[in-house]
C-alpha cells in the first residue's frame, strides 16, 4: 500500500496552482439535509423580469471564455514550437561555451 500522509502541504506540491471544482464544492459544502435554491430561479418565480437578460449575458460570458481558452492554447502551442526550435540551435552553442570555460 503506497500511502503517504503529511501535515500541511508537502514541499513538492507547495508551488502548484490550487484548483477548485465548483460542482464538487457544492456537493461537499451543501449537506443533503439543508435546503438550497438558485437565486435566479427564486427571483423569476417572484416576478423578476430580467432572468432572460442575465441568462443571455451569462452565455455570452461563457462563449468569450471558450474563445479566450482557444486563443491561449494556440499561443502556447506556438511558444512550445519556438522553444523546441531554439533548443535545437542551442545544442551546438552550449558545447562551444563549455569548451571556452563557461558553465551552462
Secondary structure, DSSP 8 states (H G I E B T S, - for coil): ------SS--HHHHTS-----HHHHHHHHS-TTS----HHHHHHHTT-TTHHHHHHHHHHHHHHHHHHHHHHHHHHHHHHHHHHHHHHHHHHHHHHHHHTT---
